[in-house]
Amino acid sequence: MNFQYIPPPDNPELLLDLAFKKARERSNSKKISGDYANKIRTKELIKLDVIVSTIVERLEKTIQAFPKTQDLPFFYTELMKLTLDPINLKYAIRGLELAKRQVKRIHKEYASGIATSSDRQFIETQSTQFYGRVSSIIKGTRGPLKTLDHYRKILRGYPDIKEMYTFCIYGFPNVGKSTLLNMIAKSKAKIAPYAFTTISINVGYTTVGEKRIQILDVPGTLNREKQNPVELQAELAVAEVASSIIYVFDLTDTSGYSLDDQIALYHKISNIKKTFVYISKKDITPKEDLKKFKIKHQEIDTILAEIAELAPLPVPEVEEIDESPSDDEDDEDNDNNEKDQSNEEIDSDEEDENDDNVVEDINIKKSKGKVTSLKNDKASTKNKNSSPNEEETIEPKDNAKKKRENKKKSTRALSKK
């Protein structure tokens, strides 16, 4: 999380000057028609609107620029407790929110009075009172704005911690921790020949093979029960961020801390996190002291290689898959569509042909029905002269025979088609 881009809060006098200047420019740029009273009333209402909108916008911008503690990761909320007063920060922000509400309220009060009046003297008096009350409210924000500017400078010093493998350079003050960070990360952390040069957490990065690693250079600690807020920053970084530790030993007398104290702190931290040992200032360390030192230590390149083995591989970037069909797929789809269309045409032709056959069959049946009816008429005329008993016995047999012949003919016609 990066706090470097928090803008400085406005100075109260400069904020008022900006608001009044915009109001004058806006009212003078408007062409107002009507009588003199209408012109004065409209002009003053424009000024009031511009003043309020400018002030409210600038105050809201300052409020939104500061982080809300409930939205921050645990590491940053704890770091805020060590470096500033979170309650005082909330009070300062609430002071700006109160000023914003007050400006809106008096604007509504005075604007409604001016909008319903045609008295020039009354309008000018109301406007003057409004300007005075707004000025008093904004000048009353001097304290909260000063507090926020102070905390802004502290927040700008916070490290931008990223979600990646992290090791911490740890040890007593003035043992060469920042020098080691500058050597590994090619950074420019502040170094000086006195204790507690580093009063905040410095961040650097290095790449070992394919792995990108984050480095934290924390303030020195004195291995005591009651630690100051600067020392507690180192403990917070170890507990919440670091995955492993590079503990820096200084075997010379330049740091001002005994070797026994450094060894005691090393045993304490090595029980908490995976710890590698590095000896600084070897160029001025007596060779006898290096030989007497029994704790396993390594050169920085070897340490970084072992740390890289602990770090996870970088997550590969997911390539975007082009879901648009290729030219071959388009051609294949077109061929399939053409086949479907041809099959549909064949099916439709077959359906038409079947429909024609059905119509022909119906026509044949109709024509045959007509023929049989004519034959029946002829037969009935012939049988008029015959006796009733012959008609009853012969006619049913002829009709049944004709029906069987008609069925045979229709089945032959259908089989031919």
N, C-alpha and C positions, 0 to 999 in steps of 0.2 A: 504494500500500500504506500502510495507516494503522497507526501504532505508538502511537497516543494511548491505547489502551485496555488497555495492559499494567498489571495491578494491582501494587501494591507488595508485596514479599515479606513473609512473617510474621516478627515478632520471635521469637527462640527461646523466651524466657521466656513470652511471651504464647501461643505455640503449645502449650507444655506445660500452662499453666493451662487453656486451652480443652479440651485432651484429657482431663485429669484431672477437670475439672468435668463433662463429658459422661459420663464413666465412672461417677461417683458418682450422677448423676441417673438413669442407665439402670439401674444395679444396685438402687437404692432403689425404682424404680417396678415392678420385677418381683416377683410373688408366688411364692415358692419353697417347695415342700412337701418333706417328708422329715425325716430326723434333722438334728441340729445340724451334723454334719460335712458332710453333703450340701449344706446351705444355705451354709456357708462356702465350700465348693469351687465351687459354681455361681456364687455372687456374685463371687468373685475371677476366675473365667473370663470372666464378662461384662465386668468392668472391663478385663481385658487385651485382649479383642476390641475394645472401644470405643476404647481408647487407640491401638491400632495402626491401626485403620481411619481414625480422625481424623487422625493424623499423616501416614500414607501419602497420604491424599486431599489434604491441604493441600500437601504437598511436590510431588505430581504436578501439581497445579494451577499452582504456580509454574514448574515445568519446562516445561509445555506453553504457558505464556503467552509465553515468549521464542521468537523466530523461529529456525528452523534454517537455517544459512547455505546448505546445499545446495539449499534450496527457494526461495531469494531470487533475484530478477533480478540481473544483473551490476552494474547501477548501485548497488544497495544493498549488495552484498558489497564493492564497492570503497569505498563510503562508510563502511562499518564499519571497514575497514582504516585509513582516515584519521582516524576519530574515537574509536575504542576498540581494545582488543586482543582480536581474535576468539579467540585461543588461550586467553587468560585467562577469557573468557566460557565456553568449553567446559569448562574445568577447574572453574569454579564450578558449572555444571550437573551435571557428573559427581560433584561433592561431595554434592549433594542426592540423586542417584541411589544413591550408595553408602550414605548414611544410611538411605534407604528400604529397601534390601536388608538392612542390618544389623538394623533394627527388626523386619522380618518374620522374620528368622532366629532372634533371641532370643525372639520371641513363640512360635514353634513349639517351641523348646527348653523354655521354662518352662511353657507351657500343657500339654504332654504330661506333665510331671512332676506338676503340680497335679491333672490329670484322673484320675490313677491312685492318688492318695493320699487316705487318710481321716484323716491326722494333722493336727490343727488347727495345731500349732506349725510343722510343715513347710510347710503351705500358706501361712501368713503370712510365713514366712521367704522362700520362693520369690517371693512377690508383692513383698516389699520389695526384693529384689535386682533384680527385673525393672524396677521403677520407677526405681531408681538407674541402671541401665545405659541405659535409654531416655533419661533426663534427660541423661546424659553425651553420648550420641550427638547429640541435638538441640542441645545447647549447643555442640558441635563444629562445627555448621553456621553459626556466627555469621559467620565470614569469607566463605564463599560467598554467604550471603544479603546481606551488606553490599556485596559486589562486584556482585551482580545488581541491587541497588537503585540503585547508581551508574550502571550501564549502562542501566537502565530510563529514567533521566532523560535520558540522551543520546539514546536511541532515540525518545523522545517528541518530540524536536526535529527528527526527520527529516521531510522534505517528503513529502506524499502525492501522488506523481506518478501522473497518469492517462494512459491511452493516448489522446492527442489532440494536435493541432498545438500546438507549444510554441515560444515565442521567449524569449530570455534577455537580461536587462538587464545589460550588461557595462561594465567600466571600472575606473579607479583608485579607491581608497578615498576616501570623503567627497566625491564629485563630484555626488551627488544621485540615485543609483540607487534607493534606497528611497523617496524622495519621488516619483519618477516612478511607481513601482509603486503607491503609495497614490493617486496621481492617476488612473491608468488603471483599477485594479481596485477602487477605493474601499475599500482595506484599511487596516490600521493597523500597518504594519511599523515597527520601532523606528528612529528617526532621532536623531542627536546630532552636535554640532559637533566630532567627533574621528574619527580614522581607525579603520578596522576596527570600526565600529559593528555591521555585519552580520557575524556569525561563523558563520552557517549559511545554508542556502538557504531563502528565503521564496517562497511560492507564492501566486499570485493568478489571477483569471479575468476575462475580459471578453468581451462579445458584440459582433460587428461584423456587422450585417445578420442573416443566418441562421446565422452561424458562431460557434461557441464556441471561444475560444482560451485556452490556458494560458500563464501568465507566470511566469518564474523570476527572482527578484532574488538574484543570487549575491554572495558576498563579493568585496571589491575585490582586485585583483591588482597587483603592483608591477613586472611585466615583468622578472623576474630569473631566472637559471638555477636557483638553488636556492630553491624555494618552500616555505613552511610548510604544514602540513595545512589551514589555513583557505583559503589561496589555491588549493590543489589541489582543493578542493571546486568552485570555479568552473570550473576546467579540466575536471573530470569531468562537470559538468552540460552544458558546451558540447559535449563529445565524445559523450556518450551520450544526451542528452535533447533538446537544443535543435535546432530546424530552421532558425532564423534568429536574428540578433543585433540588438539595439538598443544601439549603442555611445554612451555618454554622455560628452560633452566638457564640461569646466569651464574657461571662458576667463578666469575671475577668479583671484585669488591665494589664495582661501579654502581650497582643497583642500590646498595645500602641494605640488603636483606641477606641474612645468613643462609647457608646451604641447608642447615637443619630445618629451618622454617619452610624453605621451598620444598624439601622432601616431604614434610608433613602435609603440606597442601596438595602435593602430587598424589599421595596415598588417599587422601580424602576424595579428590575428584575422580581418580581412577576406579573407585568403587561405584561411581554413579554412571559414567559413560565410558565407552571404548576410548582409550587414551593412548596417543603416540607421544614420544619424548623427542624433543629437539633442543640442542644446546646452541645458544646464541653466542656471539662475540668470540668465536673460536680463534680469531686472529690475534686476540690479546689475552687468551686464556693460557696459562702455563701448561705445558705438556704433562707435567707430573700430576696436576689436578685432573686432567682428562683421563689419565690412566687409573687414578684412584676411584673415579666415579663408576659405581657398580651397576647403576640402573641402565637397562637396555635403552639405547638411543640410536637414531638413524639420521642419515642425511635427508634433506627435504624432498629430493626426487624420489627416494625410496618410500618415504611416508606418503607422498601423493599417489604413488602407484598402488599402495595398499588401500588407501582411502577410495581410489577409483574402483577397486574390486568390490567394495562395499556399496558403492552407489549404484542405483538401478540404471538400466539402459534407457536412453531417451525414447519417449513414445513416438513411433513413426507417424508421420502425417498421413492422414487418410486421403487418398486420391478421389476426386469427384468422378463418379461414373456417369458417362454420357448416355442417357436413356433414350436419346433420339434414334430412330431406326436408321441402319446403314442403307447404302444404295442397293446392295444385294437383297436386303430384307424387303426394301420397297418393291424391287422387281418381283420378288417371290410373292409378295402380297398382291401385286397387280395381276400376276398370272393366276393366282388362286381366285381373285375376284372375277377374272374373265371366265375361268372354268365354271365358277358358280353361276355366272350369268348365262353361259351356254347351256348348263344343265337345267337352269330354270326355263330357258326357251324350249328345250327339248321336252321337258315335262309339260309345259303349256301346250306345245303342239300335240303331244299325245292326248292331253285332256280334251283339246279341240276335236281331235280325230274320234275320240271315244264319244264325245257329244254328238258328232255327225252320225256315227253308227247308231246311237240311240234314237236319233231323229228318224233315220232311215227305217229302223225297225218299227218305230211307231207308225210311220207312213205305210209300210208294207202291211202291218196289221190292220190299219184302217182300210186300205184298198181291198185286202182279202175279206175284211168284214163286209164291205160293200158288195163284193162278188157273191159271197155266200148268201147275203140278204136277197140279192136278185134271184139267185137260184132257188132260194126258198119260196120267193114270190111265184116263180114259174111252177114250182112243184105244187104250190097250194092251188094254183089255177087248174092244173091238170087233175088234181085230186078232188076238185069240186064235183066232178061227175061220178066219182067213185063213191062207194058206200062208206058210212061212218066207221064201220069196223075195220075196213082196210086202211083207212087214214090213220087210225089209232095204232095199228100194228106196223105199217111200213115207214111212216114219217120219223119216228124216233130212231130207227136203225140208220136211215140216210143221214140224219143230222149227226149222229155219233161218228159215222164213217168220214163225213166231211171234216169234222173237227180234228180227227186223227191225221188226215191228209194235210190240213193247214199247219198243224204242229210240226210235221216232218219237213214241210217246205221251209218253214221259218228257221228251223235248226240247221238245214242245209245252207240257207243264205248266210246265217251267222258264221258257220264254220268256214265258208269260202272267204269271207272278209277277214 
